[in-house]
Amino acid sequence: MGIGHPTSTVHFNAFELAMDAKTVVGSIHGSGKPRRDFARILELWRLGRIDLEGLISARIPFDDLETVVTAEESPPGFRHVIHFD
C-alpha cells in the first residue's frame, strides 16, 4: 500500500482482525534483504523465470540524468536504468 504520511491513520474493524486471524505487518521496501534476495532474483532472471527487462521504463545515459530527474512529464513510479557509457 505504500508508506503513508507520518500523521496518517488507518482504521480497521477489530472484530474482523481477531475472527479472521488477520495480521498487521510493517514493511519497508517489501522487507527485502539485498544480500539474500538480489542473488536469487538475478538467478531467476538468468533462468528466464522472471522478466526484469519488462520492469524497466527507460534507459537513461548518465549525462541526461538531471533532465530526467527534473522532468514533469514522467509519471511517478517509472523505473529508469542509468547507464554509464
C-alpha positions in Angstrom: 0.0 0.0 0.0 3.0 2.3 0.3 4.2 4.4 3.1 1.6 6.8 4.5 2.2 10.3 5.8 3.6 10.3 9.4 0.3 11.8 10.7 -2.0 9.5 8.7 -4.1 7.0 10.5 -5.6 3.6 9.4 -8.9 2.4 10.6 -10.0 -1.3 10.6 -12.6 -3.5 12.2 -11.1 -5.0 15.3 -13.6 -7.9 15.4 -12.6 -9.0 11.8 -8.9 -8.7 12.9 -9.5 -11.3 15.6 -12.1 -13.5 14.0 -10.4 -13.8 10.6 -6.9 -14.2 12.1 -5.7 -11.2 10.2 -2.4 -9.5 11.0 -0.9 -6.1 10.5 2.7 -6.3 9.5 5.1 -3.4 8.8 7.3 -3.5 5.7 10.0 -1.2 4.3 10.8 -1.9 0.6 8.9 -5.2 0.8 11.1 -6.4 3.7 13.7 -7.5 1.2 17.2 -8.4 2.2 19.5 -7.4 -0.6 22.3 -9.8 0.5 19.9 -12.7 0.3 17.5 -11.6 -2.4 19.5 -10.0 -5.1 21.4 -13.1 -6.0 18.2 -15.1 -6.1 16.4 -12.6 -8.3 19.3 -12.5 -10.7 19.4 -16.3 -10.8 15.7 -16.4 -11.6 16.2 -13.8 -14.4 19.1 -15.8 -15.9 16.9 -18.9 -15.9 14.1 -17.0 -17.7 11.7 -17.3 -14.8 11.2 -13.6 -14.2 11.2 -10.7 -16.7 13.4 -7.9 -15.2 13.7 -6.2 -18.6 9.9 -5.6 -18.6 10.2 -3.6 -15.4 12.4 -1.0 -17.0 10.6 2.1 -18.1 13.6 3.8 -19.8 17.3 3.6 -20.1 18.9 6.9 -19.5 22.5 8.0 -20.2 24.2 9.4 -17.1 24.7 12.7 -18.9 20.9 13.1 -19.2 20.2 12.3 -15.6 19.4 15.9 -14.5 16.9 16.3 -17.3 15.1 13.1 -16.4 15.0 13.9 -12.7 13.5 17.3 -13.2 11.1 16.3 -16.0 7.5 16.8 -15.0 6.1 14.6 -17.8 7.4 11.4 -16.2 4.7 9.8 -14.2 5.6 8.6 -10.7 6.7 5.0 -10.4 8.7 5.0 -13.6 11.7 2.7 -13.2 14.7 4.1 -15.1 18.1 2.4 -15.5 21.0 4.8 -15.7 23.9 3.6 -17.8 27.5 4.9 -17.5 29.0 4.7 -21.0 
